[in-house]
Amino acid sequence: MYKTIRKGEFKLSNKAQKLLCIAFSALVGLSITAAISTTSQAAKRKPGKVVRTMKYKTMKVKAKKGYVYTSTKLTKRGVHLTKYKNKVMTTKKAYLIKVPGKPAVWYDRVSSKNKKLNGYVYNNYLKVIKKSSTNGKTSTKTTNKVPVDPDANVPLKDLYSYGTNSKNNSAQKLGLDGDQSYYNADLFSKYPANLEDYKSVFVKLLNQERQSRGISPVTIDSTLASIAEKRAQDTKSLGTLDHYDNAGNMIAANYAKEAGIHFSSLGECLGSVNNAPTLMTVRESLRDYIYQDAGSDWGHRDTLLNPSYSHIGVGTATLKDQGLITNAVVMY
């Protein structure tokens, strides 16, 4: 394929030159294609933006899956944690990161002792390590870390515009809930509400709202509570939030009459909320009823804030297959 010109030098034949040229062109083409592919993939990853941060006491954690991202932009992945299932890391700060076109989610800043694992990991992949002592021996076990509600201190009236999932949602600002919780339902649904606590917390927070408006508080009525419980079970079994039966009679009023309750006016609220820790579900329910009730012509709000009502009963039921809590509130 080559001819000797002088010692140590060679000249390619025409055929060899052509073959080399073809090989070089193919190599260049391959490089260009690879570069275009890599550039294209990078372009698809829109950088994330931190919308909130949260600090807490330093905790030891492990993770069995997910990537360690090198920055809060989430555009560059580091190591994959499947290779470091038993590696202990620490975290003391979380970042709520919003990637364009996706809901905001929490990422923890983690680091290992040798700093080999150092970056940002999806909160839901982390397990907190707790140490317990038995017979003088220390054992380690992992438990789910219950995330803190980032909007716990935001007043109900502001949740529609400042809630984690509600920010910049035009439907929220119009008083339409848009079927969207103010919190990340996928994350918090793993820590479901205590239904009995839900009832008492609901009344407590409702009374705070009433009193802030100069309206007298309501008290729990055991008979109304039983009626509300039946109504919650009705909505669960029927799969609807109907206030009236086929004859046009108010179902809650029928129950009240059967129980011997005499009233001049009776109100009822029926709704459902994505399951989450108790306080969050109550705040979401009251937010929907009072500040996001345009879809019902503010009828729920007017019922809950009716100054003539002094008695209340709250009932609950869980729709496990849908991840929802159904609630019924009856007042007179």
C-alpha positions in Angstrom: 0.0 0.0 0.0 3.0 2.3 0.3 6.2 2.8 -1.5 9.6 3.4 0.0 11.0 6.9 -0.9 14.1 6.8 1.3 15.0 5.2 4.6 12.4 6.1 7.3 9.9 7.7 4.8 6.9 6.2 3.1 4.5 7.4 0.4 0.9 6.2 0.3 -0.4 4.8 -2.9 -3.4 6.5 -4.5 -5.7 3.7 -3.4 -4.4 3.9 0.2 -4.9 7.7 0.2 -8.5 7.2 -0.9 -9.1 4.6 1.8 -7.5 6.8 4.4 -9.5 9.7 3.3 -12.8 7.7 3.5 -11.9 6.4 7.0 -11.0 10.0 8.1 -14.3 11.3 6.8 -16.2 8.6 8.6 -14.4 9.4 11.8 -15.0 13.1 11.5 -18.7 12.4 10.7 -19.0 10.2 13.7 -17.4 12.8 16.0 -19.8 15.5 14.6 -22.8 13.2 15.1 -21.7 12.4 18.7 -21.2 16.1 19.4 -24.6 17.0 18.0 -26.2 14.2 20.1 -24.5 15.3 23.3 -25.3 19.0 22.7 -29.0 18.1 21.9 -29.3 16.1 25.1 -27.8 19.0 27.1 -30.2 21.4 25.5 -33.2 19.3 26.6 -32.3 19.7 30.2 -33.6 23.0 31.3 -31.9 24.3 34.5 -33.8 24.2 37.7 -34.3 27.1 40.0 -34.3 27.1 43.8 -37.6 28.6 45.0 -37.2 27.8 48.7 -34.7 26.3 51.2 -35.1 24.5 54.5 -32.6 23.8 57.3 -32.8 21.2 59.9 -30.6 19.3 62.4 -27.8 17.3 60.7 -29.1 13.8 59.9 -27.4 10.6 58.6 -29.0 9.2 55.6 -28.7 6.4 53.0 -30.2 6.0 49.5 -30.5 2.9 47.2 -31.3 4.8 44.0 -31.2 8.1 42.2 -28.4 10.3 41.0 -26.3 12.8 42.9 -26.6 16.0 41.0 -23.6 18.4 41.0 -25.6 21.6 41.4 -29.2 22.9 42.1 -29.6 23.4 38.4 -30.0 19.6 38.1 -28.5 19.6 34.6 -25.4 17.5 35.4 -25.6 14.1 37.0 -22.8 12.7 39.2 -22.6 9.1 40.5 -25.6 6.8 40.6 -26.5 5.7 44.2 -27.2 2.1 43.3 -23.4 1.7 43.6 -23.4 3.2 47.1 -26.4 1.6 48.8 -24.6 1.2 52.1 -22.8 4.5 52.0 -23.7 6.8 54.9 -24.2 10.5 54.0 -25.2 13.5 56.0 -27.7 16.3 55.2 -28.9 19.4 57.0 -30.4 21.5 54.2 -33.0 20.9 51.5 -33.8 22.9 48.4 -37.2 23.2 46.7 -36.2 23.2 43.0 -38.5 24.1 40.2 -37.6 22.8 36.7 -39.6 24.5 33.9 -42.6 22.4 33.0 -42.5 20.2 36.1 -43.7 20.6 39.7 -41.3 21.8 42.3 -39.7 19.0 44.3 -37.3 18.8 47.3 -33.6 17.9 46.9 -31.3 17.4 49.9 -27.7 18.6 49.9 -25.7 15.4 50.9 -22.1 14.6 51.5 -20.2 11.5 52.5 -17.3 11.5 55.0 -14.7 11.3 52.2 -16.6 13.8 50.1 -16.8 11.3 47.2 -20.6 11.7 47.4 -21.3 15.4 47.4 -24.3 17.0 45.8 -28.0 17.0 45.6 -30.3 14.0 45.9 -34.1 13.7 45.5 -35.6 13.8 49.0 -37.9 10.9 48.4 -35.0 8.6 47.8 -33.4 9.3 51.2 -33.8 7.2 54.4 -32.9 8.5 57.8 -30.6 6.3 59.8 -31.6 6.0 63.5 -29.5 4.3 66.1 -31.1 2.3 68.9 -29.3 0.6 71.8 -30.2 -3.0 72.9 -28.3 -4.8 75.6 -25.4 -2.4 75.3 -25.2 -3.0 71.5 -26.0 -0.4 69.0 -27.9 -1.3 65.9 -28.7 0.8 62.9 -32.0 0.9 61.1 -33.5 3.2 58.4 -36.8 4.9 58.6 -38.7 7.3 56.3 -38.0 10.9 56.9 -41.2 12.9 57.2 -40.7 16.1 55.2 -41.5 19.5 56.8 -44.4 21.5 55.3 -42.5 24.4 53.7 -45.7 26.5 53.9 -46.6 25.8 57.5 -46.4 29.4 58.5 -48.1 30.8 55.4 -51.6 32.1 56.3 -54.5 30.3 54.7 -55.5 33.4 52.7 -52.0 33.5 51.1 -51.7 29.8 50.3 -53.3 30.2 46.9 -50.5 32.5 45.7 -47.5 31.4 47.9 -48.2 27.6 48.4 -45.4 25.4 46.9 -47.6 24.0 44.1 -49.9 27.0 43.7 -47.5 29.8 43.0 -48.1 31.6 39.7 -51.3 29.5 39.1 -53.8 31.9 37.5 -56.7 29.5 38.4 -55.8 29.8 42.1 -55.9 33.5 42.0 -59.4 33.5 40.6 -60.6 31.3 43.5 -60.6 28.1 41.5 -58.6 25.3 43.1 -57.6 23.7 39.8 -57.6 20.3 41.5 -54.1 21.2 42.8 -53.0 20.9 46.4 -50.7 23.6 47.8 -48.3 20.8 48.7 -46.5 18.1 46.8 -49.1 15.3 47.0 -46.7 12.6 45.7 -44.2 13.3 48.5 -46.5 13.9 51.4 -49.1 11.2 50.7 -46.7 8.7 52.2 -47.4 10.2 55.6 -51.2 10.0 55.8 -53.4 12.0 58.2 -54.9 10.6 61.4 -58.6 10.9 60.7 -59.6 11.5 64.4 -57.0 14.2 64.7 -58.2 15.7 61.4 -61.7 16.4 62.9 -60.5 18.3 66.0 -57.8 20.2 64.1 -60.4 21.2 61.5 -62.6 22.8 64.1 -59.7 24.4 65.8 -58.4 26.1 62.7 -61.9 27.0 61.5 -62.5 28.8 64.8 -59.3 30.7 64.4 -60.5 31.8 60.9 -63.9 32.8 62.3 -62.5 34.7 65.2 -60.1 36.6 63.0 -63.2 37.9 61.2 -65.1 38.7 64.4 -67.3 35.7 64.1 -68.1 33.6 67.2 -66.5 30.1 67.4 -68.5 26.9 66.9 -68.5 23.9 69.3 -68.5 20.2 68.4 -71.9 18.6 68.7 -71.7 14.8 69.1 -75.0 14.2 67.2 -73.8 16.3 64.4 -70.5 14.5 64.4 -72.3 11.2 64.0 -74.3 12.6 61.1 -71.2 14.0 59.5 -69.5 10.6 59.8 -72.4 9.0 58.0 -72.3 11.6 55.3 -68.5 11.0 54.8 -69.2 7.2 54.5 -72.1 8.0 52.0 -69.7 9.9 49.7 -67.2 7.1 50.0 -69.7 4.3 49.1 -71.5 6.3 46.4 -68.4 7.9 45.0 -70.2 11.3 44.7 -70.4 14.5 46.7 -74.2 14.9 46.4 -76.1 16.9 49.0 -79.5 15.8 47.9 -81.3 12.5 47.4 -83.3 11.5 44.3 -86.4 13.2 45.7 -84.6 16.5 46.1 -84.3 16.3 49.9 -81.1 17.3 51.7 -79.6 14.1 53.0 -77.9 15.7 56.0 -81.2 17.4 57.0 -83.0 14.0 56.8 -80.4 12.5 59.2 -80.7 15.5 61.5 -84.5 15.2 61.7 -84.2 11.5 62.4 -81.8 12.3 65.2 -84.3 14.7 66.7 -82.3 17.9 66.0 -84.4 21.0 65.6 -82.9 23.7 63.4 -84.0 26.7 61.4 -81.1 26.4 59.0 -78.5 23.6 58.4 -75.4 23.7 56.2 -73.2 21.1 54.8 -69.8 21.0 53.1 -68.5 17.9 51.3 -65.1 17.7 49.8 -61.9 15.6 49.3 -58.3 16.4 49.7 -55.0 14.6 48.8 -53.8 12.6 51.8 -50.9 14.1 53.8 -49.9 14.8 57.4 -53.0 15.9 59.4 -52.3 19.6 59.7 -51.5 19.9 56.0 -54.8 18.2 54.9 -56.8 20.4 57.3 -55.2 23.5 56.0 -55.7 22.3 52.4 -59.4 21.6 53.1 -60.0 25.0 54.7 -58.1 26.8 52.0 -60.3 25.1 49.3 -63.5 25.8 51.2 -62.9 29.4 52.1 -60.4 30.9 49.6 -60.8 28.6 46.5 -64.6 28.3 46.4 -65.5 30.2 43.3 -66.5 27.0 41.6 -69.4 26.7 44.2 -70.2 30.4 44.1 -68.5 30.6 47.5 -71.3 28.4 49.1 -68.9 26.4 51.2 -67.2 29.6 52.5 -70.5 31.1 53.4 -71.5 28.0 55.3 -68.3 27.7 57.3 -68.3 31.5 58.1 -72.1 31.8 58.8 -72.3 33.8 62.0 -75.7 32.2 62.9 -74.1 28.7 63.1 -72.9 27.7 66.6 -72.7 23.8 66.3 -70.5 21.6 64.1 -69.8 18.0 63.3 -66.9 16.7 61.1 -66.7 13.3 59.5 -64.0 11.7 57.5 -63.3 8.6 55.2 -60.3 7.5 53.3 -60.3 6.6 49.6 -57.1 4.6 49.7 -57.2 3.7 46.0 -57.3 7.4 45.1 -55.0 8.7 47.9 -57.8 11.0 49.1 -59.5 11.9 52.3 -63.2 12.7 52.0 -64.6 15.1 54.6 -68.1 16.1 55.6 -68.9 19.1 57.7 -72.4 19.7 59.0 -73.4 22.9 60.9 -76.4 24.6 62.3 
